[in-house]
Amino acid sequence: MGQPAQGRAIAISPEDRKILLSLSGGDRRGGEPLRAAIVLTAASGLSYAETARRLATTRPTVATWLRRYAEEGVLGLRDRVRPGRRPRVRDADVVLRTLTTVPPGGGAWSSRALGGELGLSNGTVARIWRRWGLHPTEPAAFRLPGLPELPLAGAELVGLHCDYRDCLLVLAAGPASAGSTIGSATGLGAVVAALTGTGPAGPAVAPPPSLADFLAAVADGRPGRRLHVLAAGEESVRRPVVRAWAARRGHQVRVAPPEPTWTELAAVAAGLTAPITGRPVPDLGGRLVAALQKAWRTAWFSGQPCHWLAAPPTNR
C-alpha cells in the first residue's frame, strides 16, 4: 500500500473502522488499543505530531504504526512474538499429560517422572500442578479453574466461540453416574479443524452469525442437559444476551481467572473432554494453544466470529 503521506487523511474501509473502534476501546497507554487509536486519529488528516500529542505518545510511534497499517492493514497492528521468546504453553501440556496418560510403570505420575518425560524440572511440574489445583493421584476430582470452579467429570465440550469482544467455551454436564470419568467420544480433530480450517473433518454444524444464535444453537443441540459456560472476562458474563440466556434456561455461567490464561483453559477443556484416541500426541497442549490462538486472533482482527459446535450425539 505504501507509506501514508504526512498530514493526509488515511482511507479506512467501513469494515476496518468497525474493528479499529472495537480495538481502541481498551487501555490506550500501549498495545493494540493505542495502535488502533493512532490510525483512527490520523485518519482525520491530523499531522503525526498532533496525533502523538492527542494520544500522549511519540511521533516515531505514530509513524511506525501508520506505516504498518498502510502496508498490512488491521492485521499489521497485532502483537508479534519476539524472537527467542516461546509462548507459554507448558501448563496445558503438563495438565493434559497428567490427566490423560499414565507413566510406563502404571499408577499416577510423579513430578519427577513427568518432568523427565516433558523435559522439565520436577519443581516446574509441581508448580504447575499447584497453579491448577491438580492432584495426580485424584484425576477424577480435577476442576477447571474458574469463578466458581468448573466440574469436568463426565463433561462434554459442545461449543467454542470467539469474536473481537467475547470468548466462551460451553460444556454439557454428563449423565449422572458413579462411573463418570473425564472424556467423551467427540473428536478433538473437529475442534481444531473447525477453528483453523485444517485437519480432519469432524462432527460440526454451520457456525451461527451471532453470540445469541451460538448460545441458542448449543442449548437446542443438548435439550434437557445443563450447560456450563466459561467466559474469558466479566464483561462477557454481564452481557444482557448471556445473562438472559442463562436465566431462562437455568445454565451456569462462570468467568475465567487471569491465571492460567484463557487460551490454556480452553485448550485443557478441549483436550480433556474431546481426547484424541491412540498414542499420546507430543506437546498436545502446545498444539491446542497455538491452534486456538491462531483462530481467535483471526476472529479478533477480522471482526467475524469463529465457532466450533459439536453435533448432538445420535443416541441422545
Salt bridges, closest charged atoms under 4 A:
ASP27 OD2 - ARG29 NH2 2.55
GLU32 OE2 - ARG297 NH2 2.56
GLU50 OE2 - ARG53 NH2 2.66
GLU50 OE2 - ARG54 NE 2.91
GLU72 OE1 - ARG80 NH2 2.52
ASP79 OD1 - ARG35 NH1 2.91
ASP79 OD2 - ARG297 NH2 3.74
ASP91 OD2 - ARG88 NH2 2.91
ASP91 OD1 - ARG131 NH2 2.93
GLU117 OE2 - ARG97 NH1 3.63
GLU149 OE1 - ARG143 NE 3.62
GLU156 OE2 - ARG222 NH2 2.82
GLU156 OE1 - ARG225 NH1 2.79
GLU156 OE1 - ARG316 NH1 3.29
ASP163 OD2 - HIS161 NE2 3.23
ASP166 OD1 - ARG239 NE 2.71
ASP220 OD1 - ARG249 NH1 3.63
GLU234 OE1 - ARG238 NH1 3.24
GLU259 OE1 - ARG88 NH1 3.12
GLU264 OE1 - ARG88 NH1 3.15
ASP283 OD2 - ARG86 NH2 3.79
